[in-house]
Amino acid sequence: MKKEKIIIGLSGGVDSTLTALLLQKMGFDVIGVILKLHKSNKSGIDESACGGNQSIMSAQISADELGIPLHIVDCSKKFENRILKRCWKIFESGATPNPCYSCNALVKFVELLNTARCFNAEKIATGHYARIDFDTQERPVLKRGLDKNKDQSYFLSGLPPSILKHTLFPLGSMQKEDVKRAAKKQGLSSSTLKESQDLCFAGPE
């Protein structure tokens, strides 16, 4: 019997790597995808930023450890046009943008779902700390992650039901410390990595 395919947004960090492992244990045929969000440039800004070269290398290490394929999807143009340029304009107006909120709604989850369809997969997953429930009419409802210190539902609140109904957040009911312990117990190299705090909208070169 064929396993159901699922696309995991794999960054190479402990959260997404453990998520991929959990999905394997749940019986899914897991396919890793990382979105390249930054063009290569001489300044090196993209090396450590979300969706940059360092993330891609880390994601490949995680994929190799788990024995799953990793596909790189170049979204750098969309990211620049839909997120970076918008952030720069907001900065110029004297306000502070929230790039993660916009990126999740306008780029990341849209591209993950589009990629899933290319592989005939119905579901996508990420390592975000959030949960999805369903109301009395079976409509998906976004809820906070149980770990109050790591809850990321705010950054995902722009996702429409059409995306949420295809999405899984396996870490939503877990505590961060439990995730770290589980990753260490499984011998995942990502368990030793420092948590990233990247600034993805530093500006044009």
N, CA, C and O of each residue as an XYZ file, in Angstrom:
820
protein
N       0.842     -1.195      0.000
C       0.000      0.000      0.000
C       0.876      1.244      0.000
O       1.802      1.357      0.804
N       0.583      2.180     -0.905
C       1.389      3.383     -1.024
C       1.177      4.315      0.160
O       0.060      4.496      0.644
N       2.279      4.898      0.611
C       2.188      5.876      1.687
C       1.690      7.206      1.129
O       1.952      7.543     -0.026
N       0.973      7.953      1.958
C       0.510      9.271      1.543
C       1.690     10.239      1.558
O       2.446     10.296      2.528
N       1.839     10.995      0.481
C       2.928     11.961      0.391
C       2.598     13.234      1.179
O       1.442     13.648      1.265
N       3.634     13.835      1.744
C       3.474     15.114      2.427
C       4.736     15.939      2.205
O       5.846     15.408      2.197
N       4.552     17.229      2.029
C       5.667     18.161      1.843
C       5.994     18.807      3.180
O       5.112     19.354      3.843
N       7.265     18.743      3.577
C       7.693     19.409      4.799
C       8.586     20.593      4.442
O       9.561     20.445      3.705
N       8.248     21.764      4.968
C       9.102     22.927      4.816
C      10.310     22.739      5.717
O      10.217     22.924      6.931
N      11.439     22.374      5.131
C      12.620     21.973      5.892
C      13.667     23.080      5.883
O      14.194     23.440      4.830
N      13.965     23.618      7.067
C      14.975     24.672      7.171
C      16.318     24.131      7.643
O      17.343     24.798      7.503
N      16.314     22.912      8.208
C      17.537     22.360      8.756
C      17.674     22.597     10.250
O      18.605     22.094     10.879
N      16.750     23.361     10.821
C      16.747     23.596     12.255
C      16.111     22.424     12.984
O      15.559     21.519     12.357
N      16.188     22.442     14.304
C      15.697     21.315     15.089
C      14.184     21.131     14.949
O      13.699     20.000     14.937
N      13.438     22.230     14.843
C      11.981     22.130     14.774
C      11.514     21.436     13.491
O      10.731     20.487     13.543
N      11.994     21.911     12.353
C      11.540     21.317     11.092
C      12.094     19.905     10.910
O      11.432     19.049     10.324
N      13.312     19.660     11.413
C      13.897     18.329     11.272
C      13.130     17.300     12.096
O      12.832     16.209     11.608
N      12.808     17.642     13.343
C      12.031     16.715     14.159
C      10.633     16.534     13.584
O      10.078     15.436     13.629
N      10.065     17.605     13.045
C       8.753     17.497     12.400
C       8.789     16.464     11.278
O       7.891     15.628     11.167
N       9.826     16.524     10.450
C       9.963     15.557      9.354
C      10.058     14.135      9.894
O       9.459     13.214      9.340
N      10.812     13.959     10.976
C      10.943     12.636     11.578
C       9.606     12.140     12.128
O       9.252     10.974     11.952
N       8.869     13.022     12.790
C       7.555     12.655     13.326
C       6.601     12.247     12.204
O       5.822     11.305     12.350
N       6.673     12.962     11.096
C       5.814     12.630      9.953
C       6.159     11.252      9.396
O       5.272     10.497      8.997
N       7.449     10.930      9.373
C       7.854      9.598      8.943
C       7.259      8.538      9.861
O       6.751      7.517      9.398
N       7.325      8.790     11.167
C       6.802      7.844     12.144
C       5.277      7.716     12.038
O       4.701      6.693     12.408
N       4.633      8.778     11.524
C       3.183      8.743     11.337
C       2.799      7.980     10.069
O       1.617      7.752      9.811
N       3.797      7.591      9.286
C       3.531      6.784      8.097
C       3.499      7.538      6.786
O       3.111      6.972      5.764
N       3.896      8.802      6.787
C       3.893      9.584      5.557
C       5.150      9.327      4.726
O       6.205      8.974      5.253
N       5.008      9.512      3.433
C       6.138      9.568      2.502
C       6.569     11.033      2.478
O       5.937     11.862      1.822
N       7.635     11.343      3.188
C       8.016     12.743      3.432
C       8.955     13.262      2.350
O       9.949     12.622      2.006
N       8.618     14.432      1.825
C       9.436     15.101      0.812
C       9.830     16.478      1.356
O       8.972     17.305      1.662
N      11.124     16.704      1.470
C      11.604     17.981      2.000
C      11.658     19.060      0.927
O      12.034     18.807     -0.217
N      11.273     20.263      1.325
C      11.342     21.419      0.423
C      11.879     22.615      1.198
O      11.420     22.905      2.303
N      12.838     23.296      0.625
C      13.290     24.552      1.206
C      13.132     25.637      0.147
O      13.470     25.440     -1.021
N      12.624     26.762      0.566
C      12.396     27.878     -0.347
C      13.598     28.811     -0.321
O      13.953     29.345      0.730
N      14.213     29.004     -1.461
C      15.323     29.954     -1.571
C      14.718     31.346     -1.690
O      14.060     31.664     -2.681
N      14.943     32.168     -0.680
C      14.296     33.477     -0.619
C      15.209     34.634     -0.994
O      14.740     35.748     -1.227
N      16.512     34.376     -1.054
C      17.453     35.471     -1.301
C      18.321     35.179     -2.518
O      18.797     34.060     -2.711
N      18.513     36.204     -3.327
C      19.435     36.089     -4.451
C      20.855     36.073     -3.899
O      21.129     36.650     -2.847
N      21.750     35.410     -4.615
C      23.149     35.443     -4.213
C      23.670     36.854     -4.404
O      23.362     37.504     -5.403
N      24.459     37.330     -3.450
C      25.015     38.673     -3.582
C      26.384     38.724     -2.932
O      26.754     37.828     -2.173
N      27.120     39.757     -3.226
C      28.494     39.886     -2.743
C      28.561     40.267     -1.272
O      29.593     40.070     -0.631
N      27.482     40.806     -0.731
C      27.502     41.289      0.649
C      27.444     40.161      1.667
O      27.832     40.341      2.822
N      26.952     38.980      1.234
C      26.852     37.849      2.154
C      25.620     37.895      3.029
O      25.493     37.076      3.939
N      24.698     38.831      2.787
C      23.495     38.950      3.603
C      22.694     37.664      3.597
O      22.091     37.288      4.602
N      22.695     36.992      2.452
C      21.842     35.813      2.340
C      22.432     34.572      2.997
O      21.745     33.554      3.083
N      23.670     34.618      3.460
C      24.317     33.412      3.969
C      23.587     32.811      5.170
O      23.405     31.595      5.234
N      23.171     33.642      6.117
C      22.560     33.107      7.330
C      21.074     33.434      7.449
O      20.415     32.982      8.386
N      20.547     34.208      6.520
C      19.144     34.608      6.599
C      18.227     33.447      6.270
O      18.634     32.470      5.643
N      16.982     33.570      6.705
C      15.962     32.565      6.408
C      15.887     32.361      4.892
O      15.746     33.325      4.140
N      15.981     31.114      4.451
C      15.931     30.837      3.020
C      17.201     31.186      2.293
O      17.204     31.283      1.066
N      18.305     31.380      3.038
C      19.590     31.706      2.430
C      20.466     30.475      2.268
O      20.031     29.351      2.520
N      21.711     30.701      1.844
C      22.605     29.589      1.540
C      22.889     28.684      2.732
O      22.947     27.463      2.584
N      23.066     29.273      3.909
C      23.352     28.466      5.091
C      22.170     27.576      5.449
O      22.337     26.417      5.830
N      20.964     28.143      5.320
C      19.755     27.347      5.592
C      19.640     26.174      4.632
O      19.258     25.072      5.029
N      19.968     26.411      3.380
C      19.890     25.356      2.374
C      20.868     24.227      2.701
O      20.530     23.051      2.575
N      22.073     24.588      3.119
C      23.060     23.559      3.475
C      22.602     22.769      4.701
O      22.753     21.549      4.754
N      22.041     23.476      5.686
C      21.556     22.802      6.898
C      20.394     21.875      6.571
O      20.298     20.771      7.108
N      19.510     22.332      5.683
C      18.367     21.514      5.284
C      18.823     20.247      4.577
O      18.236     19.181      4.765
N      19.864     20.359      3.767
C      20.381     19.184      3.061
C      20.957     18.170      4.041
O      20.782     16.965      3.863
N      21.645     18.653      5.076
C      22.187     17.760      6.102
C      21.048     17.006      6.791
O      21.125     15.794      6.992
N      19.983     17.746      7.152
C      18.834     17.112      7.807
C      18.170     16.086      6.900
O      17.815     14.993      7.340
N      18.007     16.444      5.640
C      17.372     15.531      4.684
C      18.195     14.256      4.531
O      17.639     13.159      4.473
N      19.505     14.397      4.465
C      20.381     13.228      4.329
C      20.282     12.331      5.557
O      20.248     11.106      5.436
N      20.235     12.945      6.748
C      20.116     12.166      7.980
C      18.821     11.363      8.016
O      18.796     10.226      8.489
N      17.747     11.966      7.511
C      16.437     11.318      7.554
C      16.174     10.410      6.357
O      15.216      9.637      6.344
N      17.048     10.518      5.347
C      16.867      9.698      4.156
C      15.703     10.142      3.293
O      15.027      9.315      2.680
N      15.467     11.446      3.243
C      14.380     11.973      2.417
C      14.956     12.898      1.350
O      16.037     13.457      1.540
N      14.250     13.069      0.229
C      14.735     13.996     -0.804
C      14.522     15.444     -0.374
O      13.605     15.746      0.390
N      15.366     16.325     -0.866
C      15.215     17.761     -0.616
C      15.166     18.488     -1.947
O      16.044     18.319     -2.793
N      14.135     19.296     -2.123
C      13.985     20.092     -3.338
C      14.077     21.571     -2.980
O      13.435     22.040     -2.040
N      14.889     22.294     -3.747
C      15.055     23.735     -3.536
C      14.163     24.470     -4.527
O      14.274     24.282     -5.739
N      13.280     25.308     -3.999
C      12.365     26.082     -4.842
C      12.768     27.548     -4.759
O      12.715     28.151     -3.688
N      13.164     28.112     -5.874
C      13.635     29.495     -5.907
C      12.446     30.467     -5.908
O      11.728     30.598     -6.899
N      12.263     31.138     -4.772
C      11.192     32.130     -4.635
C      11.759     33.530     -4.425
O      11.058     34.417     -3.938
N      13.012     33.730     -4.788
C      13.689     34.983     -4.468
C      13.026     36.204     -5.113
O      12.964     37.270     -4.501
N      12.532     36.052     -6.338
C      11.884     37.188     -7.003
C      10.565     37.535     -6.328
O      10.268     38.703     -6.078
N       9.778     36.502     -6.035
C       8.503     36.732     -5.361
C       8.730     37.325     -3.975
O       7.999     38.219     -3.548
N       9.743     36.827     -3.278
C      10.044     37.316     -1.935
C      10.452     38.786     -1.981
O      10.032     39.575     -1.135
N      11.257     39.148     -2.951
C      11.687     40.544     -3.069
C      10.507     41.452     -3.410
O      10.337     42.511     -2.806
N       9.697     41.035     -4.374
C       8.594     41.878     -4.834
C       7.445     41.973     -3.825
O       6.866     43.042     -3.630
N       7.125     40.844     -3.189
C       5.955     40.825     -2.311
C       6.274     41.147     -0.851
O       5.408     41.621     -0.117
N       7.516     40.891     -0.429
C       7.849     41.070      0.982
C       8.890     42.169      1.204
O       8.630     43.135      1.921
N      10.059     42.024      0.594
C      11.129     42.986      0.855
C      10.756     44.418      0.478
O      10.936     45.341      1.273
N      10.242     44.600     -0.725
C       9.906     45.956     -1.172
C       8.830     46.566     -0.283
O       8.857     47.762      0.007
N       7.883     45.737      0.146
C       6.821     46.202      1.044
C       7.404     46.612      2.390
O       7.014     47.634      2.955
N       8.334     45.820      2.901
C       8.971     46.131      4.184
C       9.755     47.434      4.113
O       9.698     48.251      5.033
N      10.490     47.627      3.013
C      11.278     48.852      2.880
C      10.379     50.086      2.841
O      10.711     51.123      3.417
N       9.249     49.970      2.167
C       8.313     51.104      2.114
C       7.743     51.415      3.492
O       7.586     52.577      3.868
N       7.436     50.352      4.241
C       6.904     50.555      5.597
C       7.948     51.220      6.479
O       7.627     52.105      7.273
N       9.193     50.794      6.340
C      10.278     51.414      7.098
C      10.402     52.891      6.756
O      10.574     53.730      7.640
N      10.312     53.202      5.466
C      10.436     54.589      5.018
C       9.331     55.464      5.588
O       9.507     56.670      5.762
N       8.186     54.843      5.877
C       7.059     55.601      6.427
C       7.191     55.802      7.936
O       6.377     56.496      8.546
N       8.224     55.191      8.541
C       8.450     55.343      9.979
C       7.821     54.252     10.821
O       7.871     54.316     12.049
N       7.225     53.242     10.181
C       6.592     52.136     10.917
C       7.500     50.910     10.879
O       8.517     50.898     10.186
N       7.120     49.887     11.628
C       7.897     48.640     11.673
C       7.103     47.523     11.024
O       5.992     47.223     11.461
N       7.654     46.897      9.982
C       6.931     45.830      9.289
C       7.008     44.507     10.038
O       7.830     44.343     10.940
N       6.153     43.571      9.662
C       6.196     42.215     10.205
C       6.371     41.262      9.025
O       5.394     40.711      8.518
N       7.616     41.068      8.590
C       7.858     40.281      7.374
C       7.425     38.827      7.483
O       6.988     38.247      6.489
N       7.534     38.216      8.670
C       7.164     36.803      8.815
C       5.672     36.589      8.552
O       5.279     35.629      7.889
N       4.857     37.488      9.077
C       3.408     37.397      8.863
C       3.099     37.442      7.367
O       2.356     36.605      6.853
N       3.675     38.425      6.677
C       3.412     38.595      5.247
C       3.988     37.449      4.428
O       3.351     36.952      3.500
N       5.196     37.036      4.781
C       5.860     35.978      4.022
C       5.099     34.662      4.127
O       4.932     33.960      3.130
N       4.644     34.327      5.315
C       3.894     33.084      5.489
C       2.628     33.076      4.648
O       2.296     32.071      4.018
N       1.924     34.199      4.640
C       0.642     34.272      3.936
C       0.790     34.416      2.423
O      -0.008     33.870      1.661
N       1.821     35.157      1.991
C       1.933     35.500      0.571
C       2.952     34.679     -0.203
O       2.881     34.601     -1.429
N       3.892     34.070      0.494
C       4.952     33.342     -0.215
C       5.100     31.904      0.279
O       4.838     30.964     -0.471
N       5.511     31.728      1.515
C       5.931     30.400      1.986
C       4.873     29.313      1.836
O       5.112     28.297      1.184
N       3.722     29.521      2.428
C       2.728     28.455      2.420
C       2.084     28.287      1.049
O       1.670     27.186      0.687
N       1.998     29.366      0.291
C       1.483     29.272     -1.079
C       2.418     28.408     -1.920
O       1.974     27.533     -2.663
N       3.721     28.668     -1.792
C       4.694     27.914     -2.580
C       4.793     26.460     -2.123
O       4.961     25.560     -2.945
N       4.689     26.229     -0.819
C       4.720     24.855     -0.325
C       3.532     24.062     -0.865
O       3.680     22.907     -1.264
N       2.367     24.679     -0.877
C       1.175     23.991     -1.377
C       1.257     23.778     -2.893
O       0.849     22.733     -3.401
N       1.780     24.763     -3.601
C       1.967     24.612     -5.048
C       2.929     23.460     -5.351
O       2.716     22.673     -6.273
N       3.993     23.388     -4.547
C       4.970     22.315     -4.729
C       4.342     20.961     -4.415
O       4.599     19.974     -5.103
N       3.517     20.924     -3.372
C       2.834     19.678     -3.009
C       2.014     19.154     -4.176
O       2.015     17.955     -4.454
N       1.330     20.034     -4.842
C       0.494     19.626     -5.980
C       1.339     19.055     -7.115
O       0.908     18.154     -7.834
N       2.548     19.593     -7.264
C       3.450     19.060     -8.298
C       3.847     17.624     -8.011
O       4.144     16.862     -8.931
N       3.853     17.250     -6.733
C       4.215     15.894     -6.325
C       2.982     15.036     -6.023
O       3.099     13.940     -5.476
N       1.811     15.540     -6.383
C       0.555     14.827     -6.103
C       0.367     14.570     -4.616
O      -0.134     13.522     -4.207
N       0.781     15.552     -3.813
C       0.601     15.470     -2.361
C      -0.539     16.392     -1.957
O      -0.706     17.475     -2.520
N      -1.313     15.960     -0.988
C      -2.456     16.746     -0.526
C      -2.151     17.573      0.710
O      -2.907     18.480      1.059
N      -1.038     17.260      1.377
C      -0.747     17.926      2.649
C       0.647     18.531      2.677
O       1.570     18.070      2.005
N       0.763     19.588      3.485
C       2.058     20.210      3.764
C       2.204     20.303      5.280
O       1.220     20.213      6.013
N       3.427     20.483      5.737
C       3.670     20.607      7.173
C       4.872     21.502      7.405
O       5.743     21.622      6.542
N       4.919     22.132      8.573
C       6.077     22.922      8.980
C       6.321     22.677     10.466
O       5.519     22.034     11.144
N       7.433     23.199     10.954
C       7.779     23.041     12.357
C       7.296     24.176     13.231
O       7.865     24.413     14.296
N       6.263     24.885     12.811
C       5.726     25.990     13.615
C       5.008     25.472     14.868
O       4.437     24.382     14.883
N       5.061     26.289     15.902
C       4.347     25.980     17.141
C       2.962     26.618     17.080
O       2.751     27.742     17.536
N       2.047     25.885     16.517
C       0.651     26.320     16.379
C      -0.177     25.055     16.183
O       0.366     23.980     15.932
N      -1.491     25.192     16.301
C      -2.378     24.043     16.142
C      -3.525     24.390     15.196
O      -3.863     25.559     15.007
N      -4.103     23.370     14.619
C      -5.269     23.551     13.754
C      -6.391     22.672     14.282
O      -6.218     21.469     14.475
N      -7.527     23.282     14.508
C      -8.719     22.562     14.943
C      -9.804     22.796     13.900
O      -9.582     23.513     12.925
N     -10.966     22.204     14.097
C     -12.060     22.388     13.142
C     -13.331     22.759     13.889
O     -13.625     22.210     14.951
N     -14.082     23.700     13.319
C     -15.322     24.134     13.955
C     -16.446     23.145     13.635
O     -16.211     22.102     13.025
N     -17.646     23.478     14.045
C     -18.793     22.571     13.865
C     -19.134     22.321     12.396
O     -19.803     21.343     12.064
N     -18.669     23.213     11.525
C     -18.897     23.036     10.095
C     -17.665     22.483      9.385
O     -17.549     22.554      8.161
N     -16.744     21.927     10.184
C     -15.521     21.310      9.661
C     -14.609     22.307      8.944
O     -13.862     21.932      8.040
N     -14.671     23.563      9.346
C     -13.758     24.569      8.803
C     -12.532     24.649      9.706
O     -12.665     24.629     10.930
N     -11.332     24.740      9.115
C     -10.111     24.777      9.922
C      -9.991     26.089     10.701
O     -10.279     27.169     10.186
N      -9.561     25.962     11.940
C      -9.390     27.119     12.819
C      -7.978     27.084     13.398
O      -7.566     26.083     13.984
N      -7.244     28.171     13.235
C      -5.881     28.259     13.768
C      -5.930     28.533     15.264
O      -6.668     29.408     15.718
N      -5.136     27.775     16.032
C      -5.063     27.965     17.472
C      -3.617     28.107     17.920
O      -2.686     27.741     17.202
N      -3.451     28.642     19.114
C      -2.112     28.840     19.646
C      -1.433     27.514     19.952
O      -2.089     26.520     20.266
N      -0.102     27.517     19.855
C       0.667     26.356     20.269
C       0.610     26.236     21.786
O       0.473     27.239     22.486
N       0.713     25.014     22.294
C       0.604     24.806     23.738
C       1.770     25.412     24.505
O       1.621     25.786     25.668
N       2.923     25.510     23.866
C       4.069     26.161     24.501
C       3.892     27.676     24.362
O       4.126     28.240     23.293
N       3.483     28.316     25.434
C       3.185     29.750     25.393
C       4.403     30.594     25.028
O       4.269     31.666     24.439
N       5.578     30.109     25.378
C       6.798     30.856     25.089
C       7.243     30.728     23.634
O       8.059     31.518     23.161
N       6.710     29.739     22.929
C       7.106     29.521     21.541
C       5.953     29.662     20.552
O       6.161     29.508     19.349
N       4.760     29.946     21.023
C       3.591     30.054     20.156
C       3.861     30.968     18.961
O       4.337     32.091     19.127
N       3.556     30.481     17.759
C       3.790     31.253     16.532
C       2.505     31.488     15.737
O       2.553     31.812     14.551
N       1.371     31.326     16.391
C       0.097     31.464     15.682
C      -0.092     32.875     15.121
O      -0.733     33.050     14.084
N       0.462     33.881     15.803
C       0.301     35.250     15.300
C       0.904     35.388     13.909
O       0.325     36.038     13.039
N       2.068     34.779     13.700
C       2.748     34.892     12.412
C       2.064     34.077     11.325
O       2.374     34.220     10.142
N       1.130     33.220     11.733
C       0.414     32.371     10.785
C      -1.039     32.797     10.607
O      -1.785     32.189      9.840
N      -1.427     33.831     11.311
C      -2.840     34.231     11.334
C      -3.354     34.759     10.000
O      -4.560     34.939      9.833
N      -2.465     35.009      9.059
C      -2.903     35.463      7.740
C      -3.195     34.321      6.779
O      -3.612     34.555      5.645
N      -2.977     33.079      7.226
C      -3.230     31.934      6.349
C      -4.731     31.699      6.195
O      -5.446     31.622      7.193
N      -5.211     31.585      4.971
C      -6.646     31.360      4.743
C      -7.024     29.902      4.990
O      -6.151     29.034      4.992
N      -8.304     29.621      5.198
C      -8.765     28.238      5.398
C      -8.365     27.305      4.255
O      -8.147     26.114      4.474
N      -8.268     27.844      3.034
C      -7.924     27.015      1.880
C      -6.523     26.421      2.000
O      -6.236     25.384      1.402
N      -5.646     27.075      2.775
C      -4.309     26.545      3.028
C      -4.295     25.734      4.317
O      -3.690     24.663      4.372
N      -4.955     26.238      5.347
C      -4.960     25.558      6.645
C      -5.500     24.128      6.553
O      -5.022     23.236      7.253
N      -6.486     23.915      5.695
C      -7.102     22.577      5.618
C      -6.149     21.530      5.046
O      -6.401     20.330      5.152
N      -5.056     21.989      4.442
C      -4.055     21.071      3.891
C      -2.795     21.005      4.752
O      -1.822     20.354      4.371
N      -2.803     21.669      5.903
C      -1.583     21.873      6.684
C      -1.574     21.120      8.003
O      -2.601     20.990      8.668
N      -0.395     20.624      8.370
C      -0.186     19.982      9.667
C       0.915     20.724     10.437
O       1.919     21.141      9.862
N       0.705     20.876     11.744
C       1.716     21.452     12.634
C       1.982     20.437     13.754
O       1.435     20.585     14.847
N       2.795     19.428     13.514
C       3.009     18.368     14.502
C       3.587     18.835     15.832
O       3.424     18.151     16.842
N       4.258     19.984     15.855
C       4.859     20.451     17.103
C       3.918     21.315     17.934
O       4.281     21.757     19.024
N       2.725     21.556     17.431
C       1.798     22.474     18.095
C       1.403     22.069     19.499
O       1.062     22.921     20.320
N       1.446     20.784     19.781
C       1.063     20.297     21.110
C       2.278     19.922     21.955
O       2.143     19.277     22.995
N       3.464     20.330     21.501
C       4.696     19.998     22.215
C       5.344     21.228     22.838
O       5.099     22.357     22.413
N       6.161     20.997     23.836
C       6.974     22.038     24.441
C       8.342     22.045     23.758
O       8.839     20.997     23.347
N       8.938     23.211     23.639
C      10.228     23.330     22.960
C      11.280     22.423     23.588
O      12.043     21.775     22.872
N      11.329     22.371     24.901
C      12.329     21.539     25.570
C      12.142     20.064     25.234
O      13.113     19.317     25.121
N      10.886     19.652     25.076
C      10.616     18.268     24.692
C      11.083     17.987     23.268
O      11.555     16.893     22.960
N      10.942     18.989     22.409
C      11.408     18.871     21.025
C      12.921     18.693     20.998
O      13.439     17.831     20.287
N      13.625     19.507     21.773
C      15.086     19.411     21.832
C      15.527     18.045     22.355
O      16.443     17.423     21.819
N      14.858     17.600     23.405
C      15.221     16.306     23.989
C      14.973     15.161     23.004
O      15.791     14.250     22.873
N      13.831     15.222     22.317
C      13.495     14.176     21.350
C      14.502     14.150     20.198
O      14.914     13.082     19.748
N      14.892     15.336     19.728
C      15.855     15.419     18.624
C      17.218     14.883     19.053
O      17.894     14.187     18.295
N      17.606     15.217     20.275
C      18.892     14.731     20.801
C      18.862     13.219     20.958
O      19.833     12.538     20.631
N      17.748     12.694     21.457
C      17.609     11.251     21.662
C      17.702     10.502     20.336
O      18.227      9.390     20.278
N      17.183     11.125     19.263
C      17.203     10.504     17.938
C      18.543     10.717     17.227
O      18.756     10.212     16.125
N      19.434     11.462     17.865
C      20.755     11.683     17.287
C      20.778     12.657     16.128
O      21.673     12.595     15.284
N      19.802     13.561     16.072
C      19.748     14.547     14.987
C      20.768     15.652     15.231
O      20.803     16.238     16.312
N      21.588     15.934     14.245
C      22.631     16.951     14.417
C      22.043     18.337     14.641
O      22.700     19.196     15.229
N      20.827     18.567     14.185
C      20.190     19.871     14.362
C      19.898     20.180     15.827
O      19.647     21.333     16.179
N      19.930     19.159     16.682
C      19.649     19.373     18.108
C      20.713     20.215     18.783
O      20.497     20.734     19.878
N      21.874     20.356     18.130
C      22.971     21.137     18.713
C      23.052     22.549     18.139
O      23.867     23.356     18.586
N      22.219     22.845     17.160
C      22.271     24.165     16.518
C      21.620     25.235     17.384
O      20.660     24.967     18.106
N      22.152     26.442     17.303
C      21.545     27.571     17.994
C      20.303     28.008     17.230
O      20.234     27.884     16.007
N      19.327     28.520     17.967
C      18.092     28.965     17.320
C      18.368     30.239     16.538
O      19.029     31.154     17.029
N      17.852     30.286     15.313
C      18.113     31.444     14.448
C      17.215     32.619     14.796
O      16.050     32.455     15.156
N      17.791     33.806     14.680
C      17.056     35.061     14.862
C      17.449     35.967     13.694
O      18.209     36.921     13.862
N      16.928     35.660     12.531
C      17.413     36.301     11.317
C      16.644     37.551     10.935
O      15.443     37.661     11.180
N      17.359     38.493     10.328
C      16.734     39.697      9.791
C      16.721     39.541      8.283
O      17.752     39.696      7.628
N      15.550     39.231      7.728
C      15.482     38.867      6.315
C      15.289     40.077      5.396
O      15.349     39.937      4.174
N      15.059     41.268      5.971
C      14.746     42.410      5.114
C      15.761     43.543      5.296
O      15.400     44.716      5.390
N      17.035     43.159      5.342
C      18.097     44.133      5.604
C      18.196     45.205      4.543
O      18.708     46.293      4.808
N      17.713     44.916      3.347
C      17.742     45.956      2.321
C      18.486     45.511      1.087
O      19.165     44.484      1.105
N      18.367     46.276      0.005
C      19.016     45.906     -1.239
C      20.503     46.111     -1.159
O      20.982     46.883     -0.328
N      21.261     45.417     -2.027
C      22.699     45.587     -1.997
C      23.104     46.902     -2.639
O      24.292     47.218     -2.703
